[in-house]
Amino acid sequence: KMRSVARRAGGLLIVAVVLLSLLHLSSAKLEDPTFWLGENFNPVSNPDATVRVGNARFTVFTANLIRMEYVLYGQEPEDRATLAIWNRYLPVPKFSFTFKSSLFTLITDGLILNYDLSKDDGSSGFTSENLRIINKEHNFLNVSIWDLSTPTTGNLLGTFHTLDNLNGWQNMNCSQNAIPPQYREPVHCVYGLISQAGWSLIDDSRRPILSNGWVQPQTKGSCAIGHNHKTDCFPLGWNPTSESECSAAGCCWDSSVPVSNHSCFQRHGNQDYYFLSHGANYHKA
């Protein structure tokens, strides 16, 4: 009994020391992302790899991996770590860009990106009309041009990542789960990084932020949107039913409408995409 009591006391002492150590950490230390992510992780991109064009910012990580951000006027692009992306500081690859009239063109060894500012109204963000990428890499489906309307045909899918709102037996083979046509991803699966079409897109626009060692909702964008254009905060299932739940999810709350009528809806005007062009080289992805 004495040994058991001693072990418990020792465990409590360790917990107390850890808590006291955390309490004595300076706020500057807590705000330093390397404290939580490690010195080898830096969520801020190399400035020499980024190009700001109007409301858009493009970051070149490799010849085949580009980050494409769009923020509303007066807001800044995201430099904090997210649950998916921790490290953005990489060596600067070879690339070039031109800006003629309203057409911005970014060129790497693997792709060519065109962004037409004349087709940007300042609030709609990236669309299939103003953003497109020419893929230089050979792929199995011979897809050479991509835009936001390009179907995801050929994607080999990722993991079955949630059991929310499901009952009973479930088929966890994502390749056999039908994708509702109105959504970019299956209900409980995610798109993978490998595709027969030679490209994949990571949408990091709404993922929670890692800040001060804790998870926070992404609140970039605007709540000013017409009711007929609103999208539920979680369109695939349960939607928050109170203002506190809605705010915790990083969404907008409208108390003037019934709870079931888009009362909690997504912000608009913030886009954060990572485009990967791997061609037929799956190992590269």
JOSULUR-V736606 format. One record per residue. N is the residue number from 0. D_CENTER is the distance of its C-alpha to the mean C-alpha in whole Angstrom. Layout:
BEGIN
N:D_CENTER / N:D_CENTER
END
This chain:
BEGIN
0:53 / 1:53 / 2:50 / 3:48 / 4:48 / 5:48 / 6:45 / 7:43 / 8:44 / 9:43 / 10:39 / 11:39 / 12:40 / 13:37 / 14:35 / 15:37 / 16:37 / 17:33 / 18:32 / 19:35 / 20:33 / 21:30 / 22:32 / 23:33 / 24:30 / 25:30 / 26:27 / 27:26 / 28:26 / 29:23 / 30:21 / 31:21 / 32:18 / 33:20 / 34:22 / 35:20 / 36:18 / 37:21 / 38:22 / 39:21 / 40:17 / 41:16 / 42:13 / 43:15 / 44:15 / 45:19 / 46:20 / 47:22 / 48:19 / 49:17 / 50:19 / 51:19 / 52:20 / 53:21 / 54:17 / 55:15 / 56:14 / 57:14 / 58:14 / 59:16 / 60:15 / 61:18 / 62:20 / 63:18 / 64:14 / 65:13 / 66:10 / 67:10 / 68:10 / 69:12 / 70:13 / 71:17 / 72:20 / 73:21 / 74:17 / 75:16 / 76:12 / 77:10 / 78:12 / 79:12 / 80:10 / 81:8 / 82:9 / 83:7 / 84:8 / 85:11 / 86:13 / 87:13 / 88:16 / 89:18 / 90:21 / 91:21 / 92:22 / 93:25 / 94:23 / 95:25 / 96:24 / 97:27 / 98:27 / 99:30 / 100:30 / 101:27 / 102:26 / 103:23 / 104:23 / 105:21 / 106:23 / 107:23 / 108:25 / 109:22 / 110:21 / 111:22 / 112:19 / 113:21 / 114:20 / 115:23 / 116:23 / 117:26 / 118:24 / 119:21 / 120:23 / 121:21 / 122:19 / 123:18 / 124:15 / 125:15 / 126:17 / 127:19 / 128:22 / 129:20 / 130:18 / 131:19 / 132:19 / 133:22 / 134:22 / 135:24 / 136:24 / 137:26 / 138:25 / 139:27 / 140:26 / 141:27 / 142:24 / 143:24 / 144:22 / 145:19 / 146:17 / 147:15 / 148:18 / 149:19 / 150:19 / 151:17 / 152:21 / 153:21 / 154:18 / 155:19 / 156:17 / 157:15 / 158:16 / 159:18 / 160:16 / 161:17 / 162:21 / 163:21 / 164:23 / 165:25 / 166:29 / 167:31 / 168:30 / 169:27 / 170:26 / 171:24 / 172:24 / 173:21 / 174:22 / 175:25 / 176:23 / 177:23 / 178:20 / 179:21 / 180:21 / 181:19 / 182:16 / 183:13 / 184:13 / 185:16 / 186:17 / 187:17 / 188:16 / 189:12 / 190:13 / 191:14 / 192:14 / 193:17 / 194:19 / 195:22 / 196:21 / 197:20 / 198:16 / 199:13 / 200:10 / 201:6 / 202:4 / 203:0 / 204:4 / 205:6 / 206:5 / 207:9 / 208:10 / 209:12 / 210:15 / 211:19 / 212:19 / 213:17 / 214:14 / 215:14 / 216:12 / 217:10 / 218:13 / 219:12 / 220:14 / 221:17 / 222:19 / 223:22 / 224:21 / 225:24 / 226:25 / 227:25 / 228:22 / 229:20 / 230:18 / 231:18 / 232:15 / 233:15 / 234:17 / 235:18 / 236:20 / 237:21 / 238:20 / 239:21 / 240:25 / 241:25 / 242:24 / 243:23 / 244:21 / 245:19 / 246:19 / 247:18 / 248:15 / 249:14 / 250:15 / 251:19 / 252:22 / 253:25 / 254:28 / 255:30 / 256:29 / 257:30 / 258:27 / 259:27 / 260:26 / 261:23 / 262:24 / 263:20 / 264:18 / 265:14 / 266:14 / 267:14 / 268:14 / 269:10 / 270:8 / 271:6 / 272:6 / 273:8 / 274:11 / 275:13 / 276:17 / 277:19 / 278:22 / 279:24 / 280:24 / 281:22 / 282:23 / 283:21 / 284:17
END
